Amino acid sequence: MTSENTGRKGYRFPKNGHLGVYTLCSGPDPNGPIPGERIIIVIYDQHAHIVRRLEQVRADCLDPGHVDFFGSTRRRPALYSYHIIDIDKDQSPQRLASHTSPSAAKQWLVDNVPKWVQEHRVPL
């Protein structure tokens, strides 16, 4: 379900859309509502202004990996750390978590996004 309010963009959260929570990008999972490079979840106020943003950002390269065009067993992808960042309406970021595994990041989001929504929600 996309936004019906022209000032809002993204996919309205099914469980928390009434609190102003929308997904602008659901990350690299092709089955997500808005696939893209990284996760971006926002909370809109009554005037369609973003008052809170939760983003996944790529951080430091932990291992540059190894590229081998001959298919050897040494070939491996680069390993990066990813941070989950909470950005308030004044654009002040706060790191909430760091991960190197997509499954760990997904589990963190499942466990913590409902808490984040309850803490920063804006009843409409």
C-alpha positions as CSV (number, residue, x, y, z in Angstrom):
1,M,0.0,0.0,0.0
2,T,1.6,3.2,-1.1
3,S,0.9,6.6,0.5
4,E,-2.4,8.3,-0.4
5,N,-1.1,11.6,0.9
6,T,0.8,13.3,-1.9
7,G,3.3,14.8,0.6
8,R,4.3,11.3,1.8
9,K,6.4,8.8,-0.2
10,G,7.0,5.2,0.3
11,Y,5.1,2.1,1.5
12,R,2.9,2.5,4.5
13,F,3.8,0.0,7.3
14,P,0.8,-2.4,7.6
15,K,1.0,-2.5,11.4
16,N,2.2,1.0,12.2
17,G,1.1,3.1,9.2
18,H,-1.4,4.9,11.4
19,L,1.6,6.1,13.5
20,G,3.2,7.7,10.4
21,V,5.6,4.9,9.7
22,Y,6.6,4.3,6.0
23,T,9.3,2.4,4.2
24,L,11.2,4.4,1.6
25,C,13.5,1.4,0.8
26,S,13.2,-2.1,2.1
27,G,16.8,-3.2,1.3
28,P,18.3,-5.6,-1.2
29,D,15.6,-8.3,-0.7
30,P,13.7,-8.5,-4.0
31,N,10.6,-9.7,-2.1
32,G,10.4,-6.5,0.0
33,P,7.8,-3.8,-0.8
34,I,10.4,-1.3,-2.2
35,P,13.7,-3.1,-3.0
36,G,16.9,-1.1,-3.2
37,E,20.4,-0.7,-1.9
38,R,19.7,-0.2,1.8
39,I,16.9,-0.1,4.4
40,I,15.3,3.3,5.0
41,I,12.3,3.6,7.3
42,V,10.8,7.0,8.2
43,I,8.2,8.5,10.6
44,Y,6.0,11.3,9.2
45,D,4.3,13.9,11.3
46,Q,0.7,15.2,10.6
47,H,2.1,17.7,8.0
48,A,3.9,15.0,6.0
49,H,7.4,16.1,7.3
50,I,9.9,13.4,8.2
51,V,10.6,13.6,11.9
52,R,12.6,10.4,12.3
53,R,14.6,8.2,9.9
54,L,16.1,4.7,10.5
55,E,18.8,3.9,7.9
56,Q,21.2,1.1,7.2
57,V,24.5,2.5,6.0
58,R,27.6,0.6,4.7
59,A,30.6,1.4,6.8
60,D,34.2,0.1,7.0
61,C,35.6,-2.7,4.8
62,L,36.7,-5.4,7.1
63,D,38.1,-7.7,4.4
64,P,38.6,-6.7,0.8
65,G,37.9,-10.2,-0.4
66,H,39.6,-11.9,-3.2
67,V,38.6,-11.9,-6.9
68,D,39.8,-14.8,-9.0
69,F,38.7,-15.2,-12.6
70,F,39.6,-18.9,-12.6
71,G,37.1,-19.9,-9.9
72,S,39.6,-21.0,-7.3
73,T,38.6,-21.8,-3.7
74,R,40.3,-18.6,-2.5
75,R,37.7,-16.5,-4.2
76,R,35.5,-14.6,-1.6
77,P,33.4,-11.4,-1.5
78,A,34.4,-8.4,0.4
79,L,33.1,-8.1,3.9
80,Y,31.8,-4.8,5.2
81,S,30.3,-3.7,8.5
82,Y,26.8,-2.0,8.3
83,H,25.4,0.4,10.8
84,I,21.8,1.0,11.7
85,I,21.5,4.8,12.2
86,D,18.7,6.8,13.8
87,I,18.4,10.3,12.5
88,D,16.2,12.9,14.2
89,K,14.4,15.9,12.6
90,D,17.5,18.0,13.2
91,Q,19.6,15.6,11.1
92,S,21.6,14.4,14.2
93,P,22.6,10.7,13.7
94,Q,22.9,8.1,16.4
95,R,24.3,4.6,15.7
96,L,22.0,2.0,17.2
97,A,23.7,-1.2,16.0
98,S,26.5,-2.6,13.8
99,H,26.4,-5.8,11.8
100,T,28.5,-7.7,9.3
101,S,25.9,-10.3,8.4
102,P,22.6,-9.5,6.6
103,S,20.8,-12.1,8.7
104,A,21.9,-10.5,11.9
105,A,20.8,-7.0,10.7
106,K,17.4,-8.4,9.6
107,Q,17.0,-10.0,13.1
108,W,17.9,-6.8,14.8
109,L,15.4,-4.9,12.7
110,V,12.6,-7.4,13.5
111,D,13.4,-7.2,17.2
112,N,13.9,-3.4,17.5
113,V,11.9,-1.6,14.9
114,P,8.6,-2.0,16.9
115,K,10.4,-0.5,20.0
116,W,11.8,2.4,17.8
117,V,8.3,3.1,16.4
118,Q,6.7,3.1,19.9
119,E,9.4,5.5,21.2
120,H,9.2,8.0,18.3
121,R,5.7,7.5,16.8
122,V,3.5,10.4,15.8
123,P,-0.2,9.6,16.2
124,L,-2.1,10.9,13.1
